[in-house]
Amino acid sequence: MKYYRQAPLRHVGDVPAMGAERYGEKRALEYRGQEYSYADLDRRADRVASALVELGVGPGDRVAMYIANSLQFPETFFGIVRAGAVAVPLNHRMDKPRLAYILEDADVDLLVGSEVFPSVVSDLAAHVETTLIPGGNEDAGLLDYDEHVDGASPEFDRPEREFEDVCLQCYTSGTTGDPKGVLTTHENVLTTARSYTKTGPGDPEENTALLVLPLFHMYGLSVVLINGLYNGADIVLKTLPVASQLLGAIDEHDVTEFAGIPAIFIEMLAAYESDPDAYDLSSVETVGSGAAPLADDTRDRVEAMFGAQLIEGWGMTETTPAGTTNTVRGVIKGAGCIGRPSPDMEIKLVDPTTGETRVPAECLDPKAPVDITDHVDFDDEASYTGEMAVRGPQVCQGYHDLPERNEAVFDEAGWFYTDDIARVDEDRFLWMVDRADDMIIVGGENVYPAEVENALFDHPEVAEAAVVAADHEVKGEAPVAFVVRESGADPEAVTEQAVREFALERVPTYAHPRRVFFVGELPRSGTRKVQRYKLVEAAAERLDGPLSPSGEL
């Protein structure tokens, strides 16, 4: 654990202050030629906090952030937490109705926006009492962010917050399509930073990280930004994952750490392999990938491109997102291996139906003096396969205002049941088997079929709809829809293009169906449940190979 002022660090808002004390004017962040030292970030976070307090923000209040990857994001995030409030990052890829739902669900009174999204921020301002945005016009109901922050006193009455208090509320989609607010505490965030410190190679203070993962996601926010600042790294921020720009930034800034998702790596490979001599990537020491599995061939090519080992793992917003990770050195498994439990995290495999333990936590702990073959019959697949249940200081408090859901996913012993199915091998490495509730992972974004189906059901000429995953050459997978038209519907009016455009207006861009197939009826079981596996097979038969970005709207 890190110490700040001779005491263990127990407040996320103190991460920049600890950095200022330890590293002073050392560069902490770079964005488009602008730089913040650790001392700069500490001072800016104080002014943001002071401005928020002056505007009436108090302990436990929710403050939403609609901000692109930029210097504004970290100063605002740490300022919100220093003010004693709870940061609510908003996903830029969500549609406005869903964003409005989040603002209402979280009871947000104040929104901080980015000048990159003026029209969206202006629309969202109608759902909150106060909105801050750079260049804001008070006559339009928007306060000028820079004016309020620059004019705020660096001195303010800082509220006391406890280690167990919530400081962050990211939203994740539920199986019904309604976003769920995940209650993340100071303890969750700082324990995660500490656990990644334990598994990282070399001296973290010498690292330069390239951060292009969106900061509204827990992966980019917790694993890269907070963990990097916690450990004294230099972080280069990028807003968009343009492959040539990422490769150029690695070369220019001598980046040592890069975290991405499969879609980003695939595009980087295409750019790099077309001209391998254009970029010097020899500075890279560690590459991390998450959100979706990488094929063995893709991983081999990524490692060859960087000349460094690629580390894969598993996690959730609910685990901040520490869950499992592969070792930096040693045994290297194939695609689908998610490694071993992160430090301080307990994992067991249980029967998905009964909750009965199949593989106890001590069998998955690489440090435990246990012979796993004494507990697991590797001739019986059911013996070593099950739903992952997790417990540890990285696991969230629960979901905001969803007591019934919390009761369903937590047991009395504190285990959180993930709905994700995994298996363990004789080396105690975990392998992902299936994803919960038919979820589709589109370039790192979680899409639940129900949210797309509900949008399609709004179409007056759609009688039935079912959405499944199909292979996508860049995103890994993407939704396709099977639709039954209403009786009497005009096929020339209810076309594939028309239905896709209808869906695109109602779901995030990444969630819209890339293809729509019209059928007379959906395959159903004896209990009338849609047989999705038959639709997956049907989609594969109808498609000429993986989906391509060229056909997207």
Helices and strands as residue ranges (DSSP letters): E 3-4, E 7-8, G 12-14, H 15-23, E 27-31, E 34-37, H 38-54, E 62-66, H 72-82, E 86-89, H 96-105, E 110-113, H 118-124, G 125-127, E 130-133, G 138-140, E 143-144, H 145-150, E 166-173, E 179-185, H 186-199, G 204-206, E 208-211, H 218-218, I 219-226, H 227-230, E 234-237, H 243-253, E 257-260, H 262-274, G 276-278, E 286-289, H 296-306, E 310-314, G 317-319, E 324-325, E 337-341, E 346-350, E 357-359, H 361-364, G 372-374, G 381-383, E 385-391, E 398-399, H 403-409, E 416-424, E 430-434, G 436-438, E 440-442, E 445-447, H 449-457, E 462-472, E 476-485, H 496-504, G 509-511, E 515-518, H 532-542, G 549-551
